């Protein structure tokens, strides 16, 4: 029998309540599944990150790694007076000594810390939930630092009661008055490092490290010109993350599919029993390895310990191992229970949807949506909020477009694409049906999407249709022209292609006859691209598709409910790039009420051949508005 995500979480909770996690039960589980080997490998990884960050070890043999920041919105949804700090606590044994306490020290300069905030320590364990897999035992220290000054640099360190202390890091709170700023965004990131060491024992027999490309990104084709055997960048996830730091962003958005601890991505119960033999989970199950989170958090720490990272959830983030009934008032979390402990979602969204929230920075309102709840492609979590998410979104957009909100631009980020022409997933009809009418009505400026592992930007869209052409360098008036949709799933995972030539596998809709360029496979279209004459580089794509609601057969080997494909011909695909890229968004606030304000989106790609630069700008578009009110929070 196949359990649903809800049923699986409930079953796991029942097991944990019947056999509470204790020192003895963890030791017994370790003996059965090789926790000691995982703990040792986990500790070595954390120890390297701890040392690189300037940490000093204490008496207990525990290190602190994977520090990351998140905004804590306050009055008017502005995060100017507080910051959430989370870090992982790791030991050689997978356990913490009794009585250990954690603190965040905050001050105005390195070594000058005048404020001490005690952090809570959360223990995540999935000892019953992964047949044939690791006993997940992870600890996180979480603190919310309040009473901070707006627009100010604050230094901090994480300190344990045994004398362990991290190196100094710092962050800047949101400003109280309008100032220019930049933020960055990408999606579908993952890691380029195998999460465990080959020298551990699993069960009774030694086994090799996790198969390449299962719990990390390293399934790149050997001939891939970017990340392949002779490519110019073998670790694009780490590279793109590092390059974002060159933009000095005020914050970073990650539009879902964060670390790929769940590489199967359909939100089904976890089972690793066949991973070494087949690289796949048994039918009706998903692979899952919680230690991938350690790798990811250490990978982003050089940036995320200094810059808030704000996360949305994607299909690979539906992790059925954990639940948190207390957080959600007794209802299951649909796979997000671990995220609530590892990350810091602002508590500004609808009840029961932890990854749905909003915050305001400068004159920009930002919204994270859970597209899993709206999806018609993959329906594991579809509709779980009972309409609460869309109702909350409607209320938020209405509020921000009302008088006196201080919000000029609205940016929404989510995972599955409302508009995309990529071959693997294209557009999700459920997401489109939910957001396009609201984005049109309330004049949303920018939608940041993921899911498709490439970069694509649309022309402005209203009511599902292009209103005008907006090529590289164009200026758009969103209040009249519509919403720009960007897919930036180009964060590090193996790349997806655009659509092939029209044919049996990519049929054009009934009544549409491809001609000219449209007879060719869909090609790239960006600044610096030189067409070879064998690809369709026009904005017209005759053989795209979207997912409909009707449930079809589960995907082969997945046993997850999916919708069906509906061919469509579109003319809104303006920029297409199938390499690795991120966006840097520059916001210029108004000088006074009624003055002009701009939001400029720059697309920065991995270094193109011959550029001799760390990255290359391949597209730029400016969104312009007349400000309704001078920012005054």
C-alpha positions in Angstrom: 0.0 0.0 0.0 1.3 3.5 -0.9 1.0 6.1 1.9 0.3 9.7 1.1 2.6 12.4 2.5 0.0 13.2 5.2 -0.3 9.5 6.2 3.4 9.0 6.2 4.1 12.0 8.5 1.3 10.8 10.8 2.8 7.3 10.9 6.3 8.6 11.6 4.9 10.7 14.5 3.1 7.7 15.9 6.4 5.7 15.8 8.3 8.5 17.5 5.7 8.9 20.2 5.7 5.2 20.9 9.5 5.1 21.1 10.7 8.5 22.1 14.2 9.5 20.9 16.7 9.0 23.7 20.4 8.4 24.0 19.8 4.7 24.2 17.5 4.6 21.1 19.9 6.6 19.1 22.8 4.3 20.0 20.8 1.3 19.0 19.7 2.9 15.7 23.3 3.9 15.1 24.4 0.3 15.5 21.8 -0.9 13.0 22.3 1.7 10.3 25.8 3.1 10.7 25.1 6.4 12.3 28.6 6.6 13.6 30.0 6.7 10.0 27.5 9.4 9.0 28.3 11.4 12.1 32.0 11.2 11.5 31.7 12.3 7.9 29.2 15.0 8.9 31.6 16.3 11.6 34.6 16.4 9.2 32.5 18.5 6.8 31.3 20.9 9.5 34.8 21.1 11.1 36.3 22.4 7.8 33.6 25.0 7.5 33.9 26.0 11.1 37.7 26.5 10.8 37.3 28.4 7.5 34.9 30.8 9.2 37.4 31.5 12.0 35.9 29.3 14.7 37.5 28.3 17.9 36.6 24.9 19.4 35.5 24.4 23.0 35.7 21.6 25.5 32.7 19.5 24.3 34.0 18.7 20.8 31.1 20.4 19.0 31.5 22.7 16.1 29.1 25.3 14.6 28.6 25.5 10.8 26.0 26.4 8.1 25.2 29.8 9.6 22.4 31.6 7.7 20.3 34.7 8.1 16.6 35.4 7.4 14.5 38.5 7.7 12.0 38.9 10.6 9.3 41.3 9.3 7.9 43.8 11.8 5.5 46.6 11.5 4.4 47.1 7.9 6.1 43.8 7.0 9.5 45.7 7.1 12.5 43.7 8.6 14.3 46.7 10.0 14.5 45.9 13.7 15.3 42.1 13.9 17.2 39.3 12.2 16.8 35.5 12.5 20.1 33.6 12.9 20.3 29.8 12.5 23.4 27.5 12.7 24.0 23.8 12.8 25.6 22.1 15.8 27.7 19.0 14.9 29.6 16.5 17.0 31.7 13.4 16.1 29.1 11.1 17.7 25.9 12.7 16.3 24.8 13.7 19.8 25.2 16.8 22.0 26.4 16.7 25.6 23.7 17.3 28.2 23.3 20.9 29.4 24.9 22.5 26.3 23.5 26.0 25.6 23.9 28.2 22.6 24.0 32.0 22.3 24.2 34.7 19.6 26.3 37.6 20.6 25.6 40.9 18.8 27.5 44.2 18.7 28.7 47.1 16.6 32.2 45.8 15.7 34.1 42.5 15.7 34.9 41.5 19.2 32.7 44.2 20.7 29.4 42.3 21.5 27.1 44.1 23.9 24.0 41.9 23.5 23.5 38.2 24.2 20.5 36.3 22.9 20.1 32.7 23.9 19.2 30.3 21.0 16.9 27.4 21.2 18.4 24.1 20.1 16.2 21.9 17.8 16.8 18.2 17.3 15.7 16.7 14.0 15.6 12.9 13.7 14.1 10.6 11.2 15.1 7.3 12.6 12.0 5.4 11.6 11.4 7.1 8.3 14.1 6.0 5.9 14.2 2.2 5.4 17.7 1.2 4.3 18.9 4.8 4.8 20.7 6.9 7.4 19.4 7.7 10.9 19.0 11.4 10.5 20.2 13.2 13.7 20.8 16.9 13.3 20.8 19.8 15.7 20.1 23.5 14.9 20.5 26.6 17.1 17.9 29.2 16.3 17.7 32.8 17.6 15.7 35.9 16.7 17.8 39.0 17.5 15.4 41.9 18.1 15.8 45.6 19.1 18.2 46.4 16.3 18.7 49.7 14.6 17.4 50.1 11.1 19.9 50.4 8.2 22.8 49.5 10.5 25.6 47.0 10.2 25.5 44.6 13.2 28.3 42.1 14.0 27.6 38.7 15.5 29.0 35.4 16.5 27.5 32.1 17.7 28.8 30.9 21.0 28.3 27.7 23.0 28.4 27.3 26.8 31.5 25.0 26.5 33.6 27.9 25.0 33.0 27.1 21.3 32.8 30.3 19.3 32.4 31.0 15.6 34.3 33.7 13.8 32.8 37.1 13.4 30.1 37.7 10.8 27.8 40.7 10.1 24.5 41.8 8.6 22.7 45.0 7.7 19.1 45.6 8.8 16.6 47.1 6.3 16.7 50.9 6.0 14.1 53.2 7.6 14.2 55.5 4.6 14.4 55.0 0.8 17.8 54.0 -0.5 19.0 52.3 -3.7 19.6 48.5 -3.2 20.2 45.3 -5.1 18.9 41.8 -4.5 19.7 38.5 -6.3 17.7 35.5 -7.1 18.0 32.0 -8.5 16.5 28.5 -8.1 17.2 24.7 -8.5 20.6 24.9 -6.8 21.7 21.7 -5.1 25.3 20.8 -4.3 28.4 19.7 -6.1 29.8 17.6 -3.2 28.8 14.0 -2.3 27.3 14.3 1.2 29.1 11.3 2.8 32.5 9.8 3.0 33.2 6.5 1.4 34.8 5.1 4.6 31.7 4.3 6.6 29.8 1.1 7.2 26.1 0.8 6.3 24.5 -2.2 8.0 27.0 -5.0 8.2 28.9 -4.4 4.9 31.1 -1.4 3.9 29.6 0.4 0.9 30.9 3.1 -1.4 29.8 6.7 -1.2 26.4 7.7 -2.5 26.1 7.1 -6.2 27.3 10.1 -8.2 24.5 12.4 -9.3 21.9 11.0 -6.9 22.3 13.1 -3.8 24.4 15.8 -5.5 24.4 17.6 -8.8 27.1 15.5 -10.4 25.1 13.9 -13.1 26.4 16.3 -15.8 26.8 14.8 -19.2 30.5 14.2 -19.9 30.1 16.2 -23.1 28.3 19.1 -21.4 30.3 22.2 -22.6 29.9 23.9 -19.2 30.0 21.3 -16.4 31.1 18.2 -18.4 34.4 16.4 -18.4 36.2 19.1 -20.3 33.8 22.0 -19.4 34.8 25.4 -18.1 33.0 25.0 -14.7 32.6 21.6 -13.0 30.8 23.1 -9.9 28.2 25.6 -11.2 26.1 25.6 -8.1 29.0 26.7 -5.9 30.2 29.1 -8.6 26.8 30.9 -9.1 26.4 31.2 -5.4 29.8 32.8 -5.1 29.2 35.1 -8.1 26.0 36.5 -6.5 28.2 37.9 -3.7 29.9 40.2 -6.2 26.6 42.1 -6.5 26.6 43.0 -2.7 22.9 42.1 -2.5 20.7 43.2 0.4 19.2 39.7 0.3 18.9 36.6 -1.9 15.8 34.8 -3.1 15.8 31.1 -3.8 12.7 30.0 -5.7 12.5 26.4 -4.6 14.4 23.1 -5.1 17.0 24.1 -2.5 19.4 21.2 -1.8 17.9 18.1 -3.3 18.0 15.9 -0.2 14.9 14.4 -1.8 16.2 13.8 -5.4 13.1 12.0 -6.4 11.0 15.1 -6.0 7.4 13.7 -5.9 6.7 14.0 -2.1 6.2 10.3 -1.5 7.5 8.3 1.5 11.2 7.8 1.8 13.0 4.6 1.1 16.7 4.2 0.2 16.9 0.4 0.1 17.6 0.2 -3.7 19.7 3.4 -4.2 23.0 1.5 -4.6 21.6 -1.0 -7.0 19.3 1.1 -9.2 20.0 4.8 -8.3 16.2 5.0 -7.8 13.7 4.6 -5.0 11.2 1.7 -5.1 8.0 2.4 -6.9 5.8 4.6 -4.7 8.7 5.9 -2.7 11.3 8.7 -2.8 15.0 8.7 -2.0 16.0 10.9 0.9 19.3 11.8 2.6 19.0 14.5 5.4 22.8 15.0 5.4 22.6 16.7 2.0 21.4 19.7 4.0 24.7 19.8 5.8 26.5 20.1 2.5 24.2 22.8 1.2 24.2 25.0 4.3 28.0 24.8 4.4 28.1 25.6 0.7 26.1 28.8 1.1 27.5 29.9 4.5 30.1 32.3 3.1 27.2 34.3 1.7 24.2 33.4 3.9 26.0 34.2 7.1 26.2 37.8 5.9 23.2 38.2 3.7 19.6 37.1 4.4 18.5 34.2 2.2 14.7 33.9 1.7 13.5 30.5 0.5 10.4 29.3 -1.4 9.6 25.5 -1.6 9.7 23.4 -4.8 8.8 19.8 -5.5 12.2 18.5 -4.3 11.5 20.2 -1.0 8.5 18.0 -0.1 10.3 15.9 2.4 8.0 13.4 4.1 10.4 12.4 6.8 9.5 15.2 9.2 6.4 16.8 10.5 5.7 19.6 13.1 2.2 19.3 14.4 2.8 22.0 17.0 3.8 24.6 14.5 0.7 24.0 12.3 -1.8 23.5 15.1 -2.1 19.8 14.7 -2.1 19.5 10.9 0.6 17.8 8.9 3.3 20.0 7.2 3.2 18.3 3.8 6.9 17.7 3.9 8.0 21.1 5.3 8.6 20.2 8.9 12.3 19.9 8.5 12.4 23.3 6.7 10.7 24.9 9.7 13.6 23.8 11.8 16.5 24.3 9.4 15.4 27.6 7.9 13.5 30.7 9.1 10.3 31.4 7.2 8.7 34.7 8.3 5.5 34.0 10.1 3.4 36.4 7.9 1.5 33.9 5.7 -1.7 31.8 6.0 -1.8 29.3 8.8 -0.6 25.8 7.7 1.5 27.2 4.8 5.0 27.8 6.4 6.8 28.7 3.1 4.1 31.3 2.2 5.0 34.7 3.5 5.7 38.4 2.7 8.1 41.1 3.5 8.8 44.7 2.4 12.2 46.1 1.6 12.5 49.7 0.5 9.6 50.3 -1.8 9.4 46.7 -2.9 6.9 44.2 -1.6 8.1 40.5 -1.9 5.9 37.4 -1.6 6.9 33.7 -1.4 4.3 31.3 -2.7 4.1 27.5 -2.4 3.6 26.5 -6.0 3.4 22.8 -4.9 -0.1 23.7 -3.5 -1.2 25.1 -6.9 0.5 22.7 -9.3 -1.5 20.6 -11.8 1.6 18.9 -13.1 2.6 17.1 -9.9 -0.4 16.9 -7.5 1.1 15.4 -4.3 0.4 18.6 -2.4 -2.2 20.2 -4.6 -4.9 22.1 -2.7 -3.7 21.3 0.8 -4.5 24.8 2.1 -8.1 24.6 1.1 -7.9 27.9 -0.8 -6.1 29.7 2.1 -3.0 30.5 0.1 -4.8 32.2 -2.8 -7.1 34.1 -0.4 -4.1 35.4 1.5 -2.3 36.3 -1.8 -5.4 38.3 -2.9 -5.6 40.1 0.4 -1.8 40.9 0.3 -1.9 42.3 -3.2 -5.0 44.3 -2.5 -3.4 45.8 0.6 -0.1 46.7 -1.2 -1.9 48.3 -4.1 -3.9 50.4 -1.6 -3.1 54.0 -0.6 -0.4 54.5 1.9 1.2 51.1 1.7 4.6 52.4 0.7 4.9 49.6 -1.9 5.6 50.6 -5.5 6.9 47.3 -7.0 5.6 43.8 -6.2 7.9 40.8 -6.7 6.5 37.3 -6.3 8.8 34.2 -6.2 7.7 30.6 -6.5 8.8 27.3 -8.0 6.7 25.8 -10.8 6.5 28.1 -13.8 3.3 29.9 -14.9 5.0 30.7 -18.2 7.9 28.8 -19.7 8.7 26.9 -22.9 11.3 24.5 -21.5 11.0 20.9 -22.7 10.9 19.1 -19.3 8.1 20.9 -17.5 7.1 24.0 -19.6 4.2 25.8 -17.9 2.0 24.7 -15.0 -1.6 25.4 -15.8 -2.6 25.3 -12.1 0.0 27.9 -11.2 -1.0 30.0 -14.2 -4.7 29.8 -13.4 -4.1 30.9 -9.8 -1.7 33.7 -10.3 -2.2 35.3 -13.7 -5.7 36.8 -13.0 -4.4 38.2 -9.7 -1.1 39.4 -11.1 -3.1 41.1 -13.9 -5.7 42.7 -11.6 -3.1 44.0 -9.1 -0.4 44.8 -11.6 2.4 42.6 -10.2 5.7 43.7 -11.6 8.0 40.7 -11.6 7.5 36.9 -11.1 10.6 34.8 -10.3 10.2 31.1 -11.1 12.3 27.9 -11.1 11.6 24.2 -11.8 13.0 24.3 -15.4 16.8 24.1 -15.3 17.6 27.0 -17.6 16.9 30.8 -17.9 13.9 32.3 -19.7 12.3 35.7 -19.6 8.9 36.6 -21.0 7.6 39.8 -22.5 5.0 41.5 -20.3 1.9 39.4 -19.9 -1.7 40.4 -19.0 -4.6 37.9 -19.0 -2.2 35.2 -20.3 -1.2 37.2 -23.4 1.8 39.2 -24.4 1.0 42.9 -24.5 4.2 44.1 -26.2 7.7 43.1 -27.2 10.4 43.8 -24.6 13.8 42.9 -26.0 17.1 43.2 -24.2 17.5 46.8 -22.9 13.8 47.6 -23.1 11.8 49.6 -20.5 8.4 48.3 -19.4 5.6 50.1 -17.6 4.1 47.2 -15.6 1.0 49.3 -14.5 0.0 49.3 -18.2 2.0 46.6 -19.9 1.8 43.7 -17.4 4.0 41.2 -15.5 7.4 40.0 -16.5 7.9 36.3 -15.7 11.4 35.0 -15.3 12.5 31.4 -15.0 15.9 31.3 -13.2 16.1 27.5 -12.5 19.7 27.9 -13.7 21.3 27.7 -10.3 23.4 24.6 -10.6 21.5 21.4 -11.4 22.1 19.5 -14.7 20.5 21.6 -17.4 17.2 21.1 -19.3 16.8 21.6 -23.0 14.3 23.9 -24.7 11.7 22.3 -26.9 12.6 20.1 -29.9 11.4 20.6 -33.4 7.6 20.2 -33.8 6.7 16.5 -34.1 5.2 13.6 -32.4 7.0 14.3 -29.1 6.3 18.0 -29.3 3.0 18.5 -31.1 1.8 21.9 -32.1 -1.8 22.7 -31.0 -4.6 21.7 -33.4 -4.9 24.2 -36.3 -1.3 25.5 -36.0 1.0 24.7 -38.9 4.7 25.4 -38.2 6.5 27.3 -40.9 9.9 28.9 -41.4 11.9 29.1 -38.2 9.1 27.5 -36.3 9.8 24.1 -38.0 13.2 24.1 -36.1 14.0 23.1 -32.6 13.6 25.9 -30.1 16.9 27.7 -29.7 18.6 30.2 -27.5 18.0 34.0 -27.7 20.1 36.3 -25.6 22.7 39.1 -25.9 25.8 37.6 -27.4 24.2 34.5 -28.9 25.2 33.7 -32.5 22.5 31.5 -34.1 23.8 28.7 -36.3 20.8 28.7 -38.6 19.5 25.4 -37.3 17.4 26.6 -34.4 14.3 28.7 -33.9 15.4 31.9 -32.3 12.1 33.8 -32.7 9.7 34.6 -29.8 7.1 32.4 -31.5 7.1 28.8 -30.1 4.5 26.6 -31.8 5.1 23.4 -29.8 5.1 24.5 -26.2 2.6 23.1 -23.7 1.0 23.5 -20.2 -0.2 21.0 -17.6 -3.9 20.5 -17.2 -5.7 19.5 -14.0 -7.1 16.1 -15.1 -5.2 13.4 -13.4 -3.4 11.1 -15.8 -1.3 8.0 -15.1 1.5 8.4 -12.5 4.9 9.0 -14.0 6.7 5.7 -14.7 8.4 4.6 -11.5 7.0 7.5 -9.5 3.5 6.6 -8.4 2.6 10.2 -7.9 -0.6 11.8 -9.4 0.1 14.0 -12.4 -1.9 16.0 -14.8 -1.8 15.9 -18.6 -0.1 18.0 -21.2 -2.0 20.5 -23.5 -0.1 21.8 -26.5 0.0 25.5 -27.0 1.5 28.0 -29.3 3.0 31.1 -27.6 4.7 34.4 -28.6 5.9 35.6 -25.2 9.3 33.8 -24.8 11.7 36.7 -25.2 15.0 35.6 -23.8 16.3 32.0 -23.6 19.6 30.8 -22.2 20.3 27.1 -21.4 23.4 27.6 -19.2 23.9 28.7 -15.6 22.7 32.2 -14.6 21.2 34.3 -11.8 19.5 37.7 -11.7 20.6 40.9 -10.0 17.8 43.3 -9.4 18.7 47.0 -8.9 16.0 49.2 -7.2 16.2 52.9 -7.5 13.6 54.5 -5.1 11.7 57.6 -5.9 13.2 61.0 -4.9 9.7 62.2 -3.9 6.1 61.3 -4.0 4.9 61.2 -7.6 8.5 60.8 -8.9 9.7 58.0 -11.1 11.1 54.7 -9.5 12.8 51.9 -11.4 13.5 48.2 -10.9 16.2 46.9 -13.3 16.7 43.2 -13.8 20.2 42.2 -15.0 20.8 38.6 -16.0 24.3 37.5 -15.2 25.5 34.2 -16.8 28.4 32.0 -16.0 31.5 33.3 -17.8 31.0 32.8 -21.6 33.9 31.5 -23.6 36.4 34.2 -24.5 34.8 36.8 -22.1 37.7 36.7 -19.7 35.3 37.7 -17.0 33.8 35.8 -14.0 30.3 36.4 -15.4 28.7 37.9 -18.4 25.6 40.1 -18.6 23.3 38.6 -21.2 20.0 40.5 -20.7 18.7 43.7 -19.0 15.2 45.1 -18.7 14.0 48.0 -16.7 10.6 48.3 -15.0 9.4 51.8 -14.4 6.6 53.2 -12.2 5.4 56.6 -10.9 5.6 56.3 -7.2 2.4 56.7 -5.3 4.0 57.7 -2.0 7.4 58.4 -0.7 8.7 55.5 1.4 8.2 56.3 5.1 8.2 53.2 7.4 
